[in-house]
Amino acid sequence: MLQEEVLHRINNQLAVVMGRAELLGCQVGDTRSRDNCAEIELAVQRITTLLNDAADQS
């Protein structure tokens, strides 16, 4: 149960990071900043996948 709660809380925080990166990516004008936001989004997706895989194996 504790593991599920921790995973849930981490996923909630990752959702915040993802949302902020998406918003920022839409607001910035230069390509480098948009690329950096896209990199953050991709990293969040990878972390989420890792967490979900770990939860499925437990």
Rosetta constraint file for C-alpha pairs under 8 A:
AtomPair CA 1 CA 5 HARMONIC 6.33 0.50
AtomPair CA 2 CA 6 HARMONIC 6.21 0.50
AtomPair CA 3 CA 7 HARMONIC 6.12 0.50
AtomPair CA 4 CA 8 HARMONIC 6.05 0.50
AtomPair CA 4 CA 55 HARMONIC 7.46 0.50
AtomPair CA 5 CA 9 HARMONIC 6.19 0.50
AtomPair CA 6 CA 10 HARMONIC 6.15 0.50
AtomPair CA 7 CA 11 HARMONIC 6.04 0.50
AtomPair CA 7 CA 51 HARMONIC 6.93 0.50
AtomPair CA 7 CA 55 HARMONIC 7.72 0.50
AtomPair CA 8 CA 12 HARMONIC 6.21 0.50
AtomPair CA 9 CA 13 HARMONIC 6.43 0.50
AtomPair CA 10 CA 14 HARMONIC 6.19 0.50
AtomPair CA 11 CA 15 HARMONIC 6.14 0.50
AtomPair CA 11 CA 48 HARMONIC 6.80 0.50
AtomPair CA 12 CA 16 HARMONIC 6.58 0.50
AtomPair CA 13 CA 17 HARMONIC 6.39 0.50
AtomPair CA 14 CA 18 HARMONIC 6.04 0.50
AtomPair CA 14 CA 44 HARMONIC 6.27 0.50
AtomPair CA 14 CA 48 HARMONIC 7.55 0.50
AtomPair CA 15 CA 19 HARMONIC 6.05 0.50
AtomPair CA 16 CA 20 HARMONIC 6.15 0.50
AtomPair CA 17 CA 21 HARMONIC 6.09 0.50
AtomPair CA 17 CA 44 HARMONIC 7.57 0.50
AtomPair CA 18 CA 22 HARMONIC 6.15 0.50
AtomPair CA 18 CA 40 HARMONIC 7.42 0.50
AtomPair CA 18 CA 41 HARMONIC 5.56 0.50
AtomPair CA 18 CA 44 HARMONIC 6.47 0.50
AtomPair CA 19 CA 23 HARMONIC 6.20 0.50
AtomPair CA 20 CA 24 HARMONIC 5.99 0.50
AtomPair CA 21 CA 25 HARMONIC 5.91 0.50
AtomPair CA 21 CA 37 HARMONIC 5.20 0.50
AtomPair CA 21 CA 38 HARMONIC 7.40 0.50
AtomPair CA 21 CA 40 HARMONIC 6.61 0.50
AtomPair CA 21 CA 41 HARMONIC 6.39 0.50
AtomPair CA 22 CA 26 HARMONIC 6.37 0.50
AtomPair CA 22 CA 37 HARMONIC 6.82 0.50
AtomPair CA 22 CA 38 HARMONIC 7.64 0.50
AtomPair CA 22 CA 41 HARMONIC 7.24 0.50
AtomPair CA 23 CA 27 HARMONIC 6.36 0.50
AtomPair CA 24 CA 28 HARMONIC 6.15 0.50
AtomPair CA 24 CA 34 HARMONIC 7.83 0.50
AtomPair CA 24 CA 37 HARMONIC 6.97 0.50
AtomPair CA 25 CA 33 HARMONIC 7.02 0.50
AtomPair CA 25 CA 34 HARMONIC 4.78 0.50
AtomPair CA 25 CA 35 HARMONIC 7.88 0.50
AtomPair CA 25 CA 37 HARMONIC 5.31 0.50
AtomPair CA 25 CA 38 HARMONIC 7.13 0.50
AtomPair CA 26 CA 34 HARMONIC 7.47 0.50
AtomPair CA 28 CA 33 HARMONIC 6.49 0.50
AtomPair CA 28 CA 34 HARMONIC 6.49 0.50
AtomPair CA 29 CA 33 HARMONIC 7.58 0.50
AtomPair CA 29 CA 34 HARMONIC 7.55 0.50
AtomPair CA 30 CA 34 HARMONIC 6.51 0.50
AtomPair CA 31 CA 35 HARMONIC 6.04 0.50
AtomPair CA 32 CA 36 HARMONIC 6.17 0.50
AtomPair CA 33 CA 37 HARMONIC 6.25 0.50
AtomPair CA 34 CA 38 HARMONIC 6.21 0.50
AtomPair CA 35 CA 39 HARMONIC 6.17 0.50
AtomPair CA 36 CA 40 HARMONIC 6.35 0.50
AtomPair CA 37 CA 41 HARMONIC 6.28 0.50
AtomPair CA 38 CA 42 HARMONIC 6.19 0.50
AtomPair CA 39 CA 43 HARMONIC 6.19 0.50
AtomPair CA 40 CA 44 HARMONIC 6.21 0.50
AtomPair CA 41 CA 45 HARMONIC 6.26 0.50
AtomPair CA 42 CA 46 HARMONIC 6.24 0.50
AtomPair CA 43 CA 47 HARMONIC 6.17 0.50
AtomPair CA 44 CA 48 HARMONIC 6.04 0.50
AtomPair CA 45 CA 49 HARMONIC 6.19 0.50
AtomPair CA 46 CA 50 HARMONIC 6.24 0.50
AtomPair CA 47 CA 51 HARMONIC 6.16 0.50
AtomPair CA 48 CA 52 HARMONIC 6.10 0.50
AtomPair CA 49 CA 53 HARMONIC 6.05 0.50
AtomPair CA 50 CA 54 HARMONIC 6.14 0.50
AtomPair CA 51 CA 55 HARMONIC 6.13 0.50
AtomPair CA 52 CA 56 HARMONIC 6.16 0.50
AtomPair CA 53 CA 57 HARMONIC 6.35 0.50
AtomPair CA 54 CA 58 HARMONIC 6.45 0.50
